[in-house]
Amino acid sequence: MLNVLTGGATYTLQDVSGFASSFIASVVNFLIMAFILFCLLKAVNKVTSLGAKKEEPAAPTTKKCPFCMSEIDIKATRCPHCTSELPEK
């Protein structure tokens, strides 16, 4: 099977070590470039986040029923789960 893929060529130990060293050099170069790009993206994200305004939290839309502790709409006057009348605050 290997002869079909390589065209019947025979490789010496020196050829194989040359292929291996070339492969290892390519992997190391890839890792170095990936690390550099990662650092660049982290720096760009940090710079862009410096000018961003912080969002204020949205007003609550639900509240807890003091009787059954289920979440209900903030405008509700009666709990839909336990049907208790809710005190006005």
C-alpha angles and dihedrals in degrees: 000000000000091000090058092052096045097039092245094297119151120219126208124220089256091056092049092049089050091053091047094049090048090050093048091048090052092050092049091048090050092051092048092050092046090052092048092050090047091053092046092051092048090052093047091049091050092050093049092048092055092071096043118108118232114246118235116233114262120250113267116263097190138047135191122255107238091217106046099013093229121141115255137172115285092236095052119119094187129039112245091208104049098013092228118152110247120226116242114243 
